[in-house]
Amino acid sequence: MFRQRPDADMIPQGWVIAVMVEVPGERTPVPHYFAVGKADRALAEWAATDLAQQAGTIASSPVDGREPVDAMRQILAYRMRELGLKTGEARALGDKYPRRWLF
């Protein structure tokens, strides 16, 4: 019989990623936030970058000390379940700071 690890809910399974996007009409690139259900940081950053290209051109250099693509925080397994993010899914969170996803 399969037994789940006691700490299985505390294993990081995803990331919250910020991508700086150049939006027409804005003076500087604006951060757009994404929740990505991939445990590997690099894969999560690429998935967020792919989604960000739909919103506009991605900044090519740091803006006001922020990197163009920034992995902000890991998402634990139990938190992904609470927020409805599935493994492998990438979800755009918009350009407002995603407090609910970070705490």
N, CA, C and O atoms as a Tinker XYZ file with bonds, in Angstrom:
   412  protein
     1  N      0.824000   -1.176000    0.000000    73     2
     2  CA     0.000000    0.000000    0.000000    64     1     3
     3  C      0.876000    1.250000    0.000000    63     2     4     5
     4  O      1.884000    1.313000    0.704000    81     3
     5  N      0.482000    2.237000   -0.795000    73     3     6
     6  CA     1.232000    3.479000   -0.913000    64     5     7
     7  C      0.984000    4.360000    0.305000    63     6     8     9
     8  O     -0.160000    4.564000    0.711000    81     7
     9  N      2.055000    4.878000    0.879000    73     7    10
    10  CA     1.931000    5.797000    2.015000    64     9    11
    11  C      2.520000    7.139000    1.629000    63    10    12    13
    12  O      3.608000    7.217000    1.058000    81    11
    13  N      1.801000    8.174000    1.942000    73    11    14
    14  CA     2.271000    9.519000    1.652000    64    13    15
    15  C      3.264000    9.954000    2.716000    63    14    16    17
    16  O      3.101000    9.648000    3.897000    81    15
    17  N      4.290000   10.667000    2.288000    73    15    18
    18  CA     5.268000   11.184000    3.241000    64    17    19
    19  C      4.580000   12.141000    4.198000    63    18    20    21
    20  O      3.673000   12.864000    3.785000    81    19
    21  N      4.980000   12.171000    5.463000    73    19    22
    22  CA     4.352000   13.070000    6.429000    64    21    23
    23  C      4.508000   14.549000    6.064000    63    22    24    25
    24  O      3.660000   15.371000    6.412000    81    23
    25  N      5.582000   14.878000    5.372000    73    23    26
    26  CA     5.826000   16.273000    5.017000    64    25    27
    27  C      5.500000   16.569000    3.547000    63    26    28    29
    28  O      5.983000   17.561000    3.000000    81    27
    29  N      4.695000   15.729000    2.908000    73    27    30
    30  CA     4.426000   15.874000    1.480000    64    29    31
    31  C      3.765000   17.208000    1.146000    63    30    32    33
    32  O      4.002000   17.752000    0.068000    81    31
    33  N      2.947000   17.746000    2.038000    73    31    34
    34  CA     2.281000   19.028000    1.775000    64    33    35
    35  C      3.240000   20.215000    1.866000    63    34    36    37
    36  O      2.915000   21.311000    1.410000    81    35
    37  N      4.406000   20.001000    2.446000    73    35    38
    38  CA     5.359000   21.090000    2.627000    64    37    39
    39  C      6.441000   21.115000    1.539000    63    38    40    41
    40  O      7.387000   21.899000    1.627000    81    39
    41  N      6.309000   20.270000    0.525000    73    39    42
    42  CA     7.278000   20.233000   -0.566000    64    41    43
    43  C      6.906000   21.307000   -1.585000    63    42    44    45
    44  O      5.753000   21.384000   -2.009000    81    43
    45  N      7.873000   22.137000   -1.983000    73    43    46
    46  CA     7.581000   23.158000   -2.997000    64    45    47
    47  C      7.211000   22.505000   -4.325000    63    46    48    49
    48  O      7.920000   21.624000   -4.809000    81    47
    49  N      6.100000   22.941000   -4.909000    73    47    50
    50  CA     5.626000   22.370000   -6.165000    64    49    51
    51  C      5.448000   23.414000   -7.261000    63    50    52    53
    52  O      5.143000   23.051000   -8.397000    81    51
    53  N      5.628000   24.698000   -6.959000    73    51    54
    54  CA     5.435000   25.737000   -7.961000    64    53    55
    55  C      6.125000   27.034000   -7.566000    63    54    56    57
    56  O      6.794000   27.113000   -6.536000    81    55
    57  N      5.949000   28.042000   -8.403000    73    55    58
    58  CA     6.592000   29.335000   -8.192000    64    57    59
    59  C      5.651000   30.482000   -8.531000    63    58    60    61
    60  O      4.755000   30.342000   -9.364000    81    59
    61  N      5.865000   31.616000   -7.877000    73    59    62
    62  CA     5.253000   32.879000   -8.284000    64    61    63
    63  C      6.366000   33.656000   -8.974000    63    62    64    65
    64  O      7.415000   33.910000   -8.381000    81    63
    65  N      6.134000   34.030000  -10.224000    73    63    66
    66  CA     7.150000   34.676000  -11.054000    64    65    67
    67  C      6.673000   36.069000  -11.451000    63    66    68    69
    68  O      5.509000   36.253000  -11.805000    81    67
    69  N      7.573000   37.047000  -11.390000    73    67    70
    70  CA     7.300000   38.406000  -11.873000    64    69    71
    71  C      8.090000   38.618000  -13.163000    63    70    72    73
    72  O      9.288000   38.339000  -13.219000    81    71
    73  N      7.415000   39.111000  -14.190000    73    71    74
    74  CA     8.060000   39.391000  -15.474000    64    73    75
    75  C      7.793000   40.853000  -15.823000    63    74    76    77
    76  O      6.642000   41.290000  -15.836000    81    75
    77  N      8.847000   41.605000  -16.105000    73    75    78
    78  CA     8.712000   43.013000  -16.478000    64    77    79
    79  C      8.329000   43.096000  -17.957000    63    78    80    81
    80  O      9.069000   42.638000  -18.828000    81    79
    81  N      7.158000   43.690000  -18.227000    73    79    82
    82  CA     6.619000   43.754000  -19.579000    64    81    83
    83  C      6.489000   45.210000  -20.012000    63    82    84    85
    84  O      5.989000   46.048000  -19.261000    81    83
    85  N      6.943000   45.502000  -21.225000    73    83    86
    86  CA     6.810000   46.843000  -21.794000    64    85    87
    87  C      5.407000   46.967000  -22.377000    63    86    88    89
    88  O      5.081000   46.340000  -23.385000    81    87
    89  N      4.588000   47.780000  -21.730000    73    87    90
    90  CA     3.201000   47.977000  -22.140000    64    89    91
    91  C      3.093000   49.314000  -22.863000    63    90    92    93
    92  O      3.626000   50.313000  -22.380000    81    91
    93  N      2.407000   49.357000  -24.022000    73    91    94
    94  CA     2.238000   50.635000  -24.722000    64    93    95
    95  C      1.532000   51.659000  -23.820000    63    94    96    97
    96  O      0.537000   51.346000  -23.166000    81    95
    97  N      2.063000   52.874000  -23.800000    73    95    98
    98  CA     1.473000   53.937000  -22.996000    64    97    99
    99  C      2.122000   54.099000  -21.633000    63    98   100   101
   100  O      1.907000   55.111000  -20.965000    81    99
   101  N      2.910000   53.123000  -21.208000    73    99   102
   102  CA     3.609000   53.221000  -19.918000    64   101   103
   103  C      5.045000   53.677000  -20.167000    63   102   104   105
   104  O      5.664000   53.305000  -21.165000    81   103
   105  N      5.556000   54.479000  -19.255000    73   103   106
   106  CA     6.912000   55.018000  -19.396000    64   105   107
   107  C      7.982000   53.946000  -19.166000    63   106   108   109
   108  O      8.986000   53.897000  -19.876000    81   107
   109  N      7.756000   53.098000  -18.176000    73   107   110
   110  CA     8.702000   52.026000  -17.867000    64   109   111
   111  C      7.970000   50.684000  -17.904000    63   110   112   113
   112  O      6.743000   50.646000  -17.818000    81   111
   113  N      8.711000   49.592000  -18.030000    73   111   114
   114  CA     8.071000   48.275000  -18.010000    64   113   115
   115  C      7.319000   48.032000  -16.697000    63   114   116   117
   116  O      7.743000   48.480000  -15.632000    81   115
   117  N      6.212000   47.326000  -16.795000    73   115   118
   118  CA     5.336000   47.057000  -15.658000    64   117   119
   119  C      5.463000   45.580000  -15.275000    63   118   120   121
   120  O      5.460000   44.726000  -16.161000    81   119
   121  N      5.573000   45.254000  -13.984000    73   119   122
   122  CA     5.649000   43.842000  -13.612000    64   121   123
   123  C      4.292000   43.148000  -13.779000    63   122   124   125
   124  O      3.256000   43.661000  -13.357000    81   123
   125  N      4.330000   41.988000  -14.396000    73   123   126
   126  CA     3.159000   41.119000  -14.495000    64   125   127
   127  C      3.509000   39.852000  -13.710000    63   126   128   129
   128  O      4.646000   39.383000  -13.749000    81   127
   129  N      2.534000   39.315000  -13.010000    73   127   130
   130  CA     2.784000   38.199000  -12.106000    64   129   131
   131  C      2.119000   36.928000  -12.629000    63   130   132   133
   132  O      1.040000   36.967000  -13.221000    81   131
   133  N      2.793000   35.801000  -12.394000    73   131   134
   134  CA     2.323000   34.509000  -12.875000    64   133   135
   135  C      2.528000   33.456000  -11.798000    63   134   136   137
   136  O      3.531000   33.467000  -11.084000    81   135
   137  N      1.569000   32.550000  -11.688000    73   135   138
   138  CA     1.710000   31.379000  -10.818000    64   137   139
   139  C      1.953000   30.197000  -11.739000    63   138   140   141
   140  O      1.191000   29.959000  -12.676000    81   139
   141  N      3.024000   29.458000  -11.465000    73   139   142
   142  CA     3.399000   28.342000  -12.329000    64   141   143
   143  C      3.555000   27.094000  -11.481000    63   142   144   145
   144  O      4.293000   27.100000  -10.496000    81   143
   145  N      2.871000   26.031000  -11.850000    73   143   146
   146  CA     2.897000   24.776000  -11.108000    64   145   147
   147  C      4.008000   23.854000  -11.544000    63   146   148   149
   148  O      3.762000   22.693000  -11.870000    81   147
   149  N      5.231000   24.355000  -11.554000    73   147   150
   150  CA     6.408000   23.538000  -11.886000    64   149   151
   151  C      7.424000   23.724000  -10.773000    63   150   152   153
   152  O      7.731000   24.851000  -10.386000    81   151
   153  N      7.943000   22.621000  -10.260000    73   151   154
   154  CA     8.870000   22.686000   -9.134000    64   153   155
   155  C     10.226000   23.256000   -9.533000    63   154   156   157
   156  O     10.883000   23.904000   -8.718000    81   155
   157  N     10.652000   23.029000  -10.759000    73   155   158
   158  CA    11.941000   23.516000  -11.234000    64   157   159
   159  C     11.848000   25.013000  -11.532000    63   158   160   161
   160  O     10.982000   25.449000  -12.291000    81   159
   161  N     12.737000   25.786000  -10.937000    73   159   162
   162  CA    12.678000   27.247000  -11.075000    64   161   163
   163  C     12.864000   27.701000  -12.518000    63   162   164   165
   164  O     12.129000   28.570000  -12.987000    81   163
   165  N     13.826000   27.133000  -13.223000    73   163   166
   166  CA    14.090000   27.546000  -14.599000    64   165   167
   167  C     12.893000   27.254000  -15.504000    63   166   168   169
   168  O     12.516000   28.089000  -16.326000    81   167
   169  N     12.301000   26.077000  -15.354000    73   167   170
   170  CA    11.128000   25.736000  -16.163000    64   169   171
   171  C      9.958000   26.663000  -15.856000    63   170   172   173
   172  O      9.213000   27.048000  -16.758000    81   171
   173  N      9.797000   27.020000  -14.590000    73   171   174
   174  CA     8.723000   27.935000  -14.195000    64   173   175
   175  C      8.944000   29.325000  -14.796000    63   174   176   177
   176  O      7.997000   29.963000  -15.255000    81   175
   177  N     10.199000   29.793000  -14.792000    73   175   178
   178  CA    10.498000   31.101000  -15.370000    64   177   179
   179  C     10.219000   31.114000  -16.868000    63   178   180   181
   180  O      9.697000   32.097000  -17.392000    81   179
   181  N     10.563000   30.031000  -17.562000    73   179   182
   182  CA    10.301000   29.959000  -19.005000    64   181   183
   183  C      8.806000   29.932000  -19.287000    63   182   184   185
   184  O      8.342000   30.583000  -20.223000    81   183
   185  N      8.054000   29.192000  -18.494000    73   183   186
   186  CA     6.598000   29.135000  -18.691000    64   185   187
   187  C      5.975000   30.514000  -18.481000    63   186   188   189
   188  O      5.092000   30.919000  -19.238000    81   187
   189  N      6.435000   31.239000  -17.452000    73   187   190
   190  CA     5.923000   32.582000  -17.195000    64   189   191
   191  C      6.313000   33.540000  -18.321000    63   190   192   193
   192  O      5.522000   34.400000  -18.708000    81   191
   193  N      7.514000   33.394000  -18.839000    73   191   194
   194  CA     7.970000   34.236000  -19.943000    64   193   195
   195  C      7.120000   34.004000  -21.189000    63   194   196   197
   196  O      6.772000   34.951000  -21.893000    81   195
   197  N      6.790000   32.755000  -21.456000    73   195   198
   198  CA     5.925000   32.448000  -22.605000    64   197   199
   199  C      4.565000   33.129000  -22.470000    63   198   200   201
   200  O      4.048000   33.678000  -23.443000    81   199
   201  N      3.983000   33.095000  -21.272000    73   199   202
   202  CA     2.697000   33.765000  -21.055000    64   201   203
   203  C      2.828000   35.284000  -21.126000    63   202   204   205
   204  O      1.929000   35.963000  -21.621000    81   203
   205  N      3.938000   35.813000  -20.638000    73   203   206
   206  CA     4.134000   37.267000  -20.600000    64   205   207
   207  C      4.231000   37.856000  -22.005000    63   206   208   209
   208  O      3.886000   39.020000  -22.209000    81   207
   209  N      4.688000   37.079000  -22.965000    73   207   210
   210  CA     4.815000   37.583000  -24.333000    64   209   211
   211  C      3.455000   37.934000  -24.932000    63   210   212   213
   212  O      3.384000   38.710000  -25.886000    81   211
   213  N      2.391000   37.380000  -24.392000    73   211   214
   214  CA     1.054000   37.719000  -24.871000    64   213   215
   215  C      0.652000   39.127000  -24.431000    63   214   216   217
   216  O     -0.169000   39.771000  -25.083000    81   215
   217  N      1.231000   39.606000  -23.325000    73   215   218
   218  CA     0.893000   40.928000  -22.796000    64   217   219
   219  C      1.723000   42.038000  -23.431000    63   218   220   221
   220  O      1.307000   43.197000  -23.421000    81   219
   221  N      2.883000   41.709000  -23.978000    73   219   222
   222  CA     3.745000   42.722000  -24.573000    64   221   223
   223  C      5.176000   42.235000  -24.643000    63   222   224   225
   224  O      5.460000   41.058000  -24.421000    81   223
   225  N      6.069000   43.149000  -24.953000    73   223   226
   226  CA     7.488000   42.827000  -25.061000    64   225   227
   227  C      8.106000   42.758000  -23.674000    63   226   228   229
   228  O      7.843000   43.614000  -22.829000    81   227
   229  N      8.916000   41.752000  -23.441000    73   227   230
   230  CA     9.577000   41.583000  -22.146000    64   229   231
   231  C     10.791000   42.502000  -22.082000    63   230   232   233
   232  O     11.537000   42.620000  -23.054000    81   231
   233  N     10.988000   43.147000  -20.947000    73   231   234
   234  CA    12.129000   44.052000  -20.762000    64   233   235
   235  C     13.430000   43.279000  -20.965000    63   234   236   237
   236  O     13.542000   42.116000  -20.577000    81   235
   237  N     14.413000   43.943000  -21.580000    73   235   238
   238  CA    15.669000   43.262000  -21.897000    64   237   239
   239  C     16.757000   43.495000  -20.851000    63   238   240   241
   240  O     17.789000   42.826000  -20.873000    81   239
   241  N     16.533000   44.442000  -19.931000    73   239   242
   242  CA    17.522000   44.710000  -18.893000    64   241   243
   243  C     16.802000   45.080000  -17.599000    63   242   244   245
   244  O     15.605000   45.367000  -17.623000    81   243
   245  N     17.517000   45.077000  -16.463000    73   243   246
   246  CA    16.873000   45.418000  -15.188000    64   245   247
   247  C     16.249000   46.815000  -15.202000    63   246   248   249
   248  O     16.765000   47.739000  -15.831000    81   247
   249  N     15.115000   46.945000  -14.486000    73   247   250
   250  CA    14.391000   48.209000  -14.399000    64   249   251
   251  C     14.227000   48.558000  -12.925000    63   250   252   253
   252  O     13.628000   47.796000  -12.166000    81   251
   253  N     14.757000   49.704000  -12.521000    73   251   254
   254  CA    14.684000   50.154000  -11.120000    64   253   255
   255  C     15.170000   49.082000  -10.156000    63   254   256   257
   256  O     14.590000   48.904000   -9.084000    81   255
   257  N     16.230000   48.367000  -10.525000    73   255   258
   258  CA    16.800000   47.351000   -9.652000    64   257   259
   259  C     16.088000   46.011000   -9.685000    63   258   260   261
   260  O     16.465000   45.108000   -8.938000    81   259
   261  N     15.077000   45.849000  -10.520000    73   259   262
   262  CA    14.344000   44.577000  -10.628000    64   261   263
   263  C     14.741000   43.872000  -11.913000    63   262   264   265
   264  O     14.808000   44.488000  -12.977000    81   263
   265  N     15.001000   42.583000  -11.805000    73   263   266
   266  CA    15.350000   41.779000  -12.968000    64   265   267
   267  C     14.134000   41.626000  -13.879000    63   266   268   269
   268  O     13.003000   41.679000  -13.396000    81   267
   269  N     14.338000   41.436000  -15.189000    73   267   270
   270  CA    13.208000   41.254000  -16.102000    64   269   271
   271  C     12.351000   40.032000  -15.755000    63   270   272   273
   272  O     11.130000   40.065000  -15.908000    81   271
   273  N     12.988000   38.963000  -15.293000    73   271   274
   274  CA    12.256000   37.765000  -14.861000    64   273   275
   275  C     12.749000   37.429000  -13.464000    63   274   276   277
   276  O     13.940000   37.195000  -13.260000    81   275
   277  N     11.831000   37.405000  -12.500000    73   275   278
   278  CA    12.212000   37.212000  -11.103000    64   277   279
   279  C     11.318000   36.171000  -10.444000    63   278   280   281
   280  O     10.102000   36.348000  -10.358000    81   279
   281  N     11.932000   35.079000   -9.978000    73   279   282
   282  CA    11.189000   34.073000   -9.220000    64   281   283
   283  C     11.027000   34.614000   -7.805000    63   282   284   285
   284  O     11.991000   34.667000   -7.042000    81   283
   285  N      9.813000   35.012000   -7.458000    73   283   286
   286  CA     9.580000   35.686000   -6.186000    64   285   287
   287  C      9.512000   34.736000   -4.998000    63   286   288   289
   288  O     10.112000   34.991000   -3.954000    81   287
   289  N      8.771000   33.631000   -5.165000    73   287   290
   290  CA     8.572000   32.733000   -4.029000    64   289   291
   291  C      8.089000   31.367000   -4.512000    63   290   292   293
   292  O      7.393000   31.251000   -5.521000    81   291
   293  N      8.477000   30.340000   -3.762000    73   291   294
   294  CA     7.980000   28.999000   -4.051000    64   293   295
   295  C      6.564000   28.839000   -3.500000    63   294   296   297
   296  O      6.191000   29.470000   -2.511000    81   295
   297  N      5.793000   27.988000   -4.155000    73   295   298
   298  CA     4.448000   27.674000   -3.675000    64   297   299
   299  C      4.470000   26.232000   -3.185000    63   298   300   301
   300  O      4.869000   25.328000   -3.920000    81   299
   301  N      4.043000   26.016000   -1.943000    73   299   302
   302  CA     4.018000   24.675000   -1.371000    64   301   303
   303  C      2.806000   23.895000   -1.895000    63   302   304   305
   304  O      1.828000   24.477000   -2.365000    81   303
   305  N      2.898000   22.570000   -1.799000    73   303   306
   306  CA     1.860000   21.689000   -2.347000    64   305   307
   307  C      0.480000   21.992000   -1.765000    63   306   308   309
   308  O     -0.497000   22.061000   -2.511000    81   307
   309  N      0.383000   22.170000   -0.461000    73   307   310
   310  CA    -0.930000   22.421000    0.142000    64   309   311
   311  C     -1.502000   23.757000   -0.314000    63   310   312   313
   312  O     -2.715000   23.893000   -0.477000    81   311
   313  N     -0.631000   24.746000   -0.521000    73   311   314
   314  CA    -1.090000   26.065000   -0.961000    64   313   315
   315  C     -1.570000   26.017000   -2.415000    63   314   316   317
   316  O     -2.527000   26.700000   -2.780000    81   315
   317  N     -0.908000   25.214000   -3.233000    73   315   318
   318  CA    -1.356000   25.047000   -4.617000    64   317   319
   319  C     -2.760000   24.452000   -4.650000    63   318   320   321
   320  O     -3.605000   24.874000   -5.440000    81   319
   321  N     -2.999000   23.474000   -3.789000    73   319   322
   322  CA    -4.337000   22.871000   -3.716000    64   321   323
   323  C     -5.373000   23.900000   -3.285000    63   322   324   325
   324  O     -6.461000   23.963000   -3.859000    81   323
   325  N     -5.042000   24.713000   -2.271000    73   323   326
   326  CA    -5.970000   25.731000   -1.777000    64   325   327
   327  C     -6.334000   26.750000   -2.857000    63   326   328   329
   328  O     -7.478000   27.196000   -2.936000    81   327
   329  N     -5.358000   27.112000   -3.683000    73   327   330
   330  CA    -5.566000   28.138000   -4.694000    64   329   331
   331  C     -5.992000   27.569000   -6.049000    63   330   332   333
   332  O     -6.259000   28.327000   -6.982000    81   331
   333  N     -6.056000   26.252000   -6.161000    73   331   334
   334  CA    -6.544000   25.613000   -7.386000    64   333   335
   335  C     -5.551000   25.573000   -8.522000    63   334   336   337
   336  O     -5.952000   25.489000   -9.683000    81   335
   337  N     -4.265000   25.630000   -8.222000    73   335   338
   338  CA    -3.237000   25.555000   -9.261000    64   337   339
   339  C     -2.796000   24.105000   -9.412000    63   338   340   341
   340  O     -2.373000   23.471000   -8.445000    81   339
   341  N     -2.898000   23.594000  -10.618000    73   339   342
   342  CA    -2.534000   22.204000  -10.875000    64   341   343
   343  C     -1.070000   22.096000  -11.279000    63   342   344   345
   344  O     -0.483000   23.062000  -11.766000    81   343
   345  N     -0.492000   20.942000  -11.080000    73   343   346
   346  CA     0.895000   20.700000  -11.474000    64   345   347
   347  C      1.024000   20.884000  -12.985000    63   346   348   349
   348  O      0.243000   20.320000  -13.751000    81   347
   349  N      2.005000   21.669000  -13.409000    73   347   350
   350  CA     2.238000   21.929000  -14.819000    64   349   351
   351  C      1.463000   23.110000  -15.376000    63   350   352   353
   352  O      1.736000   23.548000  -16.494000    81   351
   353  N      0.504000   23.637000  -14.626000    73   351   354
   354  CA    -0.320000   24.764000  -15.089000    64   353   355
   355  C      0.413000   26.087000  -14.880000    63   354   356   357
   356  O      1.128000   26.262000  -13.893000    81   355
   357  N      0.229000   27.010000  -15.811000    73   355   358
   358  CA     0.748000   28.369000  -15.671000    64   357   359
   359  C     -0.441000   29.314000  -15.751000    63   358   360   361
   360  O     -1.244000   29.233000  -16.680000    81   359
   361  N     -0.551000   30.209000  -14.775000    73   359   362
   362  CA    -1.707000   31.099000  -14.684000    64   361   363
   363  C     -1.249000   32.553000  -14.550000    63   362   364   365
   364  O     -0.411000   32.871000  -13.707000    81   363
   365  N     -1.800000   33.422000  -15.381000    73   363   366
   366  CA    -1.500000   34.854000  -15.295000    64   365   367
   367  C     -2.278000   35.437000  -14.119000    63   366   368   369
   368  O     -3.481000   35.207000  -13.989000    81   367
   369  N     -1.588000   36.192000  -13.263000    73   367   370
   370  CA    -2.220000   36.802000  -12.097000    64   369   371
   371  C     -2.471000   38.293000  -12.287000    63   370   372   373
   372  O     -3.117000   38.919000  -11.446000    81   371
   373  N     -1.969000   38.872000  -13.379000    73   371   374
   374  CA    -2.188000   40.287000  -13.657000    64   373   375
   375  C     -1.015000   41.158000  -13.227000    63   374   376   377
   376  O      0.070000   40.663000  -12.925000    81   375
   377  N     -1.255000   42.457000  -13.205000    73   375   378
   378  CA    -0.167000   43.387000  -12.882000    64   377   379
   379  C     -0.254000   43.956000  -11.467000    63   378   380   381
   380  O      0.578000   44.780000  -11.087000    81   379
   381  N     -1.224000   43.543000  -10.698000    73   379   382
   382  CA    -1.318000   43.950000   -9.289000    64   381   383
   383  C     -0.509000   42.967000   -8.433000    63   382   384   385
   384  O     -0.436000   41.780000   -8.750000    81   383
   385  N      0.093000   43.459000   -7.359000    73   383   386
   386  CA     0.919000   42.632000   -6.489000    64   385   387
   387  C      0.087000   41.460000   -5.938000    63   386   388   389
   388  O     -0.959000   41.696000   -5.335000    81   387
   389  N      0.522000   40.214000   -6.129000    73   387   390
   390  CA    -0.289000   39.042000   -5.767000    64   389   391
   391  C     -0.159000   38.625000   -4.305000    63   390   392   393
   392  O      0.387000   37.559000   -4.020000    81   391
   393  N     -0.646000   39.438000   -3.380000    73   391   394
   394  CA    -0.504000   39.148000   -1.953000    64   393   395
   395  C     -1.044000   37.771000   -1.583000    63   394   396   397
   396  O     -0.420000   37.033000   -0.820000    81   395
   397  N     -2.199000   37.436000   -2.124000    73   395   398
   398  CA    -2.841000   36.166000   -1.764000    64   397   399
   399  C     -1.962000   34.971000   -2.118000    63   398   400   401
   400  O     -1.991000   33.952000   -1.428000    81   399
   401  N     -1.200000   35.090000   -3.167000    73   399   402
   402  CA    -0.369000   33.971000   -3.607000    64   401   403
   403  C      0.956000   33.906000   -2.845000    63   402   404   405
   404  O      1.620000   32.870000   -2.856000    81   403
   405  N      1.341000   34.979000   -2.198000    73   403   406
   406  CA     2.658000   35.014000   -1.549000    64   405   407
   407  C      2.628000   34.664000   -0.074000    63   406   408   409
   408  O      3.678000   34.397000    0.509000    81   407
   409  N      1.455000   34.658000    0.549000    73   407   410
   410  CA     1.420000   34.391000    1.987000    64   409   411
   411  C      0.511000   33.251000    2.317000    63   410   412
   412  O      0.367000   32.895000    3.487000    81   411
